[in-house]
Amino acid sequence: MRPTGRLHIGHYFGALQNWIRLQNDPQYECFYFVADWHALTTDYADTSFVAQNTIEIATDWLAAGLDPDKSTLFVQSAVPEHAELNLLLTMITPLGWLERVPTYKEALENITNKDLHTFGFLGYPVLQTADIVMYGEPDTELVVPVGEDQKSHVELGREIVRRFNTFYGLDIADEFFREEAQRAFARAFQALDNPFLAPSAVKIIRGKGAFSAEDRAYVVSAVRNAAIEIGIKNFLSQFKSDELRFIRFLEILREPEAMLTHTPRIPGLDGRKMSKSYGNAIMLSESDDDIRKKTKVMVTDPARKRRTDPGNPDICPVFDWHKLFSPPQGTEKGTQAWAAHGCRTAEIGCIECKAAMADNLIKWIEPVRQRRLDFERDPRQVLEYLDTGSKRARMVAQQTMDRVREAVFHWNEKRGEIAGPREAKNAPAGR
C-alpha cells in the first residue's frame, strides 16, 4: 500500500481482510509492505507526509489484525534491493509495453494538477514487478492477491519476467558447440578441392572447427531472440527430446500468479467509490459520533423519495453496508432481513435503516479502534515491527539478488576461471 495516511473500511474489505486470511493459512509466507517509493511516482514534489503516513498505515494494519509474527511487514525503501532489481528489469522492458498500460493513460488524462510525464511514473509497473518477484523462488508458487481490476498489472509482470528469464536463463550447452565443431572440421576436408570453399575450409581446419567467442555469442543471441519472439514454452516445444540436451533453461525469477479475490461492494457515503479524496469514507479510527453523523447523510435508493415509497435494497448503498456489518437472519431490528423487508414494504424509513446499520458498524469497528489506540500510544513499537520486518525482508531480497546478479553478470563463473574454484566458491555474486 502507498503511504496515504489512515485507512478506511474500504481498505479493510478490499485488501486487509484477505491479507489476514492468507497470513493465517500455513501454506503461505506473506510479505506486506508500505510502498513509499511508489508514492514518489505521483507525489515527488512533496515528501513531508511519507514517514508519518507510513506509521499511520502500519498502525491500522496491526489494529486490523495483521500479525508481525505471521507476516513480514516492512517498508519498501528499507530494502534497497527493490531498486536494484527494478533497474535490471527496466533494461529489458520495451517502452511500448509501459505506454500501453491502461491506468497510465487514464492517470495522464484525469490528473491535471500534477506533472506525471516522468520516467518514474511511466515505469511504476516495472517497480511493481520487482516488488512482487523479489520474494519468489524458482521452484515455489508465487501468488499476488488482487482484484479483477488489477489482473492486467500482474499479467504485465509475468511478461517482464518471461523476457528476463529468456535473456538470462536460456543458454546453449557447450556440448552443442563441440559437436558442431567436429562436424564442421570433418566437412572442411571434403571442401578443400572446391576453389570457392577452400579458403574457408582451411580456416576451419586450422581452428579445428572451434567456434570463436563472437560466433558463439551470435548463435546464443539468435536463439534467445527466437525464444522471445514466440515465447519460451513454444520455443522449447519445437525440439525433439534428444535435442533438448543442448538447451539449458533456468527460471531465474518466478512468474507471479494473480490470486483473484472476491471484494465485497462497499461504496462511499455518496455512492461513489470510497476514497479519502472524495470525503466519502469511514476511517478505521472513526469515533461513534462521527460514524452516526456521516451515515445519516448517506445516499439511498434514489427512487425512494418519500417515507411511504417502497425501496429496492439491491441498489441501495446503505444495504451494501448492512451486508457487511449486520447479522443476516432474524426479524429483530438491525438484521439484514429486517432492513431488506422493511425497505421493500416501506415499513421502515431510510433514517431508521441507516441508524440500525450505524449501530452494527460501531459494534464491528470498536475492537479495531481500541487496538489502534493501544498502538498509537506506543509508536516506537510500531516502528520496531517495521524495522524488524524490513531486516527480515532484506535477507530474502539479498538471496534473490545474488541469484539475479550471477545470471546477468556471471561474476562467480568469471572468478572461477581466474582465481580457481576454491577462491571463487565463497565470493558473493556481483561483488
Order of alpha helices (4+ residues) and beta strands (2+ residues): alpha-beta-alpha-alpha-beta-alpha-alpha-alpha-alpha-alpha-beta-alpha-beta-alpha-alpha-alpha-alpha-beta-beta-alpha-alpha-alpha-alpha-alpha-alpha-alpha
